[in-house]
Amino acid sequence: MRFVHSQDVATWIDCHKRAFEFFGGVPRTVMVDNLKSGVVKADIYDPVINRAYAECERHYQFVVDPNKVRTPQHKGKVERIMPVIRQQLLAGRCFDDVPHLNESALAWCHDVAQRVHGTTRRTPQELFAHEQPKLHCLPMDPFDLPIWAQHKVHPDCHIVFGRSYYSVPSRYVKQKVWVRGGIDKVQIFHNEELIKVHPRAKESGQWFTDNSDYPEDKQHFLYSYPKNCQHKARRAGPHVQKLIEDVLAPGGLVHLRKAQSILKLAEKHGAKKLNQVCEYVLQHSAPHYRGIKSLLENGIPQPRQPLPKQPAPSPEARELLHNANSFGEVSHDTIPRPSP
């Protein structure tokens, strides 16, 4: 028995893992209710199991057996214990937090909830001693909890997963793919076929681009145009060159477009002014196109001038100044009241 805040997939699988470790083995069959974290589509003959839960099933080598919908008599009698838990464990007690509640629940299961069951006529410990030898052994490797999601491949040959970007071969553009996010890698599937593998992003906003995923004409553009951008940047000035090198460093088509747009600003504002703005941006902010454009149009902000030093008061003025200790609290009783 375990108390949790939610019934999402991660919590659902974590409860299975803890239960198997507590029992010291894995049962051959696990009967579940039809919650979405376990069963995506309920069906008495062909239920659709959640992808992450199905991986857990294969890892621990048990069989998921969903109950028939709206048929409570198919559920195990374990749910009959819930009124007893509310009465004997929860009623009239306060707990500091959920971990404290789970510690108390575990102790209650060991020490208190060992009554003779009405059907089996044995205590849970006596029955478990008979059933434990029939459990499967726990696997040696820990289960890598995956995150599954379905995404559409964008026209730039990338999918967005976990707020980061991963390239996919161009032939899958506008098609839906399944993405599996593990601890260290991201796997992309199309019709159950693995089509791409990338390292897992460590933070949001990262790009993972394989230039070979683009069509051949785009590959020529990707490999040749960065050199053209760098050549134009050198002609515009050393600060423009450094900023364009920083922009192009991650690679990818989106960074080429950004570099092109920044260099094109020199046609309207001049290379000299663009070089000055790039020097300011390299020292004070990130190389965003809109920010550079705004600085070119509105000018570089000038540093604030220090306030002029105030002259010291004259001897005559000093006599009019009150000492800080002369200010005390004013009693409300001393404040004159208006006449009625």
C-alpha positions, 0 to 999 in steps of 0.5 A, spaced: 500 500 500 502 506 498 499 513 498 501 518 492 499 525 489 497 523 482 496 517 477 500 519 472 505 514 468 511 515 472 507 514 479 504 508 476 510 504 474 514 507 480 509 503 484 509 497 480 517 497 481 516 498 489 511 493 490 516 488 486 522 490 490 517 489 497 515 482 495 522 480 492 519 477 486 514 479 480 508 475 479 506 472 472 500 476 472 498 483 474 490 485 474 489 492 473 483 497 472 483 501 466 486 507 468 489 511 462 496 510 465 496 503 464 490 502 459 489 507 453 483 503 450 479 498 454 477 492 450 475 485 453 479 482 447 484 487 445 486 492 450 491 497 448 496 498 453 500 504 454 507 504 451 511 506 457 507 501 461 508 495 456 515 496 456 515 495 464 511 489 462 516 486 458 522 488 462 519 485 468 516 479 464 509 479 467 502 479 463 497 485 464 490 483 465 485 489 465 479 488 468 472 488 464 469 495 464 464 496 469 464 489 472 467 490 479 466 482 481 472 481 476 476 485 481 480 482 486 478 482 493 484 487 495 479 493 494 475 490 500 480 493 505 480 500 503 474 501 508 479 498 514 484 503 512 480 509 512 478 507 519 484 504 522 490 507 519 487 514 517 481 516 522 483 521 527 490 521 525 495 527 522 501 526 518 507 531 517 507 529 509 506 523 504 513 520 506 511 520 513 504 517 511 507 511 507 512 509 513 506 509 518 502 505 512 508 500 511 508 499 519 501 498 519 501 493 514 506 489 518 504 489 525 496 491 525 493 488 518 494 481 519 487 479 521 485 472 518 481 473 511 474 471 511 475 467 504 482 464 505 481 463 512 489 465 513 493 471 515 496 475 509 503 473 511 501 466 511 498 466 504 504 470 502 509 464 504 505 459 500 505 464 494 512 467 494 516 461 491 512 462 485 514 469 483 519 470 478 526 473 480 527 481 479 531 483 473 538 485 474 538 491 470 534 497 473 528 499 469 529 505 464 522 509 465 521 512 458 517 518 456 513 516 449 510 522 445 507 522 438 509 528 434 509 531 427 515 532 423 516 540 421 518 542 414 525 544 417 526 536 418 525 537 426 521 534 431 520 538 438 520 533 444 521 536 451 522 543 448 528 541 444 529 539 437 531 533 433 532 532 426 528 527 422 530 525 415 526 529 410 522 524 407 518 524 414 516 531 413 509 532 415 508 525 418 507 523 425 512 519 429 513 516 435 518 519 440 521 515 446 525 519 451 530 515 455 535 517 460 541 518 455 538 518 448 532 519 444 529 514 439 524 516 433 519 511 430 515 511 424 510 505 423 514 501 429 521 502 425 526 506 428 528 511 424 533 516 428 537 516 434 539 522 438 543 524 444 538 526 450 538 534 451 540 536 458 536 542 458 531 546 454 532 549 447 538 545 445 538 543 437 540 536 435 541 536 427 544 531 422 545 535 416 544 528 412 537 528 414 536 534 409 535 533 401 541 534 397 539 541 395 539 543 402 545 539 404 549 543 399 546 550 401 548 548 409 555 546 407 557 552 402 553 558 405 556 558 412 563 560 409 560 565 405 557 568 411 563 568 415 567 571 408 561 577 409 562 578 416 570 579 416 569 584 411 564 588 415 568 588 421 572 584 427 566 584 432 561 582 426 565 576 424 566 574 432 558 575 433 557 571 426 561 565 428 558 565 435 551 564 431 553 559 426 557 555 432 551 550 433 549 549 426 543 547 423 538 551 418 535 556 423 542 559 425 544 560 417 537 564 416 539 568 423 546 569 420 543 571 413 538 576 417 544 580 421 549 581 415 543 583 411 542 589 416 549 592 413 546 594 407 541 599 410 545 601 416 552 600 413 558 595 416 561 600 420 555 601 424 553 594 424 560 593 427 559 598 433 552 594 435 555 587 434 561 590 439 556 592 444 552 586 443 558 581 445 559 585 451 552 586 454 547 581 451 545 575 447 546 575 439 538 576 437 536 579 431 531 583 433 535 586 438 541 588 434 536 591 429 533 595 434 540 598 436 541 600 429 535 603 429 534 607 436 542 607 437 546 604 442 544 606 449 549 611 453 552 610 460 548 613 465 552 620 467 553 620 475 549 625 479 553 632 480 556 632 487 551 636 492 555 642 495 556 642 503 551 646 507 553 653 509 554 654 517 548 658 517 544 652 514 547 647 518 544 651 524 537 650 521 538 642 520 535 638 526 539 632 529 537 625 527 536 624 534 531 630 535 526 626 531 521 622 536 515 618 535 509 623 535 503 621 540 496 621 537 494 625 544 499 631 542 496 631 535 490 637 535 483 635 534 479 639 529 473 643 533 466 640 532 
